[in-house]
Amino acid sequence: MDFLKSYVLPRPGSIEQNGKYIARFGKKGAAYDLLQQTAQAYNQDIGITSTYEPNDTHSGLEIDPEITNQTVQDVVFI
């Protein structure tokens, strides 16, 4: 389960094999839920950090969040 981000929790009844879970969102089903998909899209596609994805995509360093959790959650729930 270490490949999952700390903000993503496996759902009851999830299918797990060799420590990996079947996902359904994002490129090749890489995101487990829409929150993870949105946070990763902000970080990897646009280069905007959040507390969910705090690492800068260019340097790999953890930097201060550029958007709030509320902003990410608003995009998820619109």
Secondary structure in CASP SS format (residue, H / E / C, confidence):
PFRMAT SS
TARGET T0000
AUTHOR 0000-0000-0000
METHOD secondary structure of the structure
MODEL  1
M C 1.00
D C 1.00
F C 1.00
L C 1.00
K C 1.00
S C 1.00
Y C 1.00
V C 1.00
L C 1.00
P C 1.00
R C 1.00
P C 1.00
G C 1.00
S C 1.00
I C 1.00
E E 1.00
Q E 1.00
N C 1.00
G C 1.00
K E 1.00
Y E 1.00
I C 1.00
A C 1.00
R C 1.00
F E 1.00
G C 1.00
K H 1.00
K H 1.00
G H 1.00
A C 1.00
A E 1.00
Y C 1.00
D C 1.00
L H 1.00
L H 1.00
Q H 1.00
Q H 1.00
T H 1.00
A H 1.00
Q H 1.00
A H 1.00
Y H 1.00
N H 1.00
Q H 1.00
D H 1.00
I H 1.00
G C 1.00
I C 1.00
T C 1.00
S C 1.00
T C 1.00
Y C 1.00
E C 1.00
P C 1.00
N E 1.00
D C 1.00
T C 1.00
H C 1.00
S C 1.00
G C 1.00
L C 1.00
E E 1.00
I C 1.00
D C 1.00
P C 1.00
E C 1.00
I C 1.00
T C 1.00
N H 1.00
Q H 1.00
T H 1.00
V H 1.00
Q H 1.00
D H 1.00
V H 1.00
V H 1.00
F C 1.00
I C 1.00
END
